[in-house]
Amino acid sequence: MKCIFCKIDSASSRSVEHVMPESFGNKDHILPPGWVCDACNNYLSIKVEAPFLTSWWGRTVRFGMSVESKKGKIPVGKAVHLRTRTHLDIVRGNKGAIIGPAADQDAAPWVQYLAENIHGTIYSPIADLPPTDYDTSRFIAKVSVEVLALRMAHIPGANQELVNQAALDPIRNYVRRGKPGFVWPLRMRRIYPGNFTFVDQSSEYFEVLHEWDVLPVSSNGVEGVELFVVVALFGVEFVINLGGPDLTSYDRWLLENNNASYLYSRVPGDINSIGAFLKKECPPML
C-alpha cells in the first residue's frame, strides 16, 4: 500500500481520508487508511481544504445550507443593516438565529434604531459561484484524484495501478506540492440552486450536498480516452481533467451533448443515476 499523492509506503498510516471534507457535510465517502498517508492527510487538510472551506464562498454557502463543521458548528453569517450601515453577524441556533453587530462595529446606531423601530431591512449575501482561482482549482483537483481512487478502491491491485500511473503525476503533484501562480483549469457553472429540493421514487424529499462521477472522453485525434471528474457541490458543477491541464476534449463533449451535465445526461432528472452523491433529508414541500 502506497499513498496516491506522495507515493511513499503508507501501510502503517491510520488516517481515513474524506474525499469531500466533513465540514461540507461528508460522513459517507471515505478512503480507507493508507490510500492517503498520515502526512498527506494532515497537509491536505491544512493547505488544500482549509483555504477553500474558510473562503468567503465556503463560509457563506455552508451558512446558507446550515451545514455543520466536523466540530458541529455552522459558520457565522454576514449581513448589513441598510439604514445604519451596520455590519451584522448571524449565528444560527437550534431555535432560530441571533443577529447582532459584528465585533469591529459601533453597536450604538444599531441599538438606537432597534429602540425606535419595530421594522427594518437587512441584506445578507448569497453565495453563487466561487472564484476560479488557485484555492478553488487545487481543492477540486484534490477531490477529483480521490474520487478516482474511491471508484477503484474495491478492485485488487488498484492502489498500485494508481500510484504507478504516470499520467496522474502532474495533477497529484499540483495537489500535494502546489504551484503558486498557476491555476489548473476547470469548468464551473451552476446546474441547480443550492437548496433545490429533489424527490426520489419513494417520495422522499431531500437536498443534495455533493455528487460526482468520472467522465471518459475520447482524446481529440489521439487513441485512448481522457478522464474528467465532474463534481457538483451545493449545486455548483466543477469539471477537471485528471490527465492534464487541458479542457479541449470536454468542451467538445459538452458541445456534442447540448451543454448537458454529465451527472444528469444519461437518465435526465433521475437522481438515482448519479455515480455517487450525498443527500440531506428535508421535510416535503407543502
Secondary structure, 3 states (H helix, E strand, C coil): CECCCCCCECCCCCCCEECCCHHHCCCCCEECCCCCCHHHHHHHHHHHHHHHHCCHHHHHHHHHCCCCCCCCCCCCEEEEECCCCEEEEEEEECCEEEEEECCCCCCHHHHHHHHHCCCCCEECCCCCCCCCCHHHHHHHHHHHHHHHHHHHCCCCCHHHHHHHCHHHHHHHHHHHHCCCCCCCCCEEEECCCCCCCEECCCCCEEEEEEEEEEEEEECCCCCCEEEEEEEEECCEEEEEECCCCCCHHHHHHHHHCCCCCHHHHCCCCCHHHCCEEEEEECCCCC
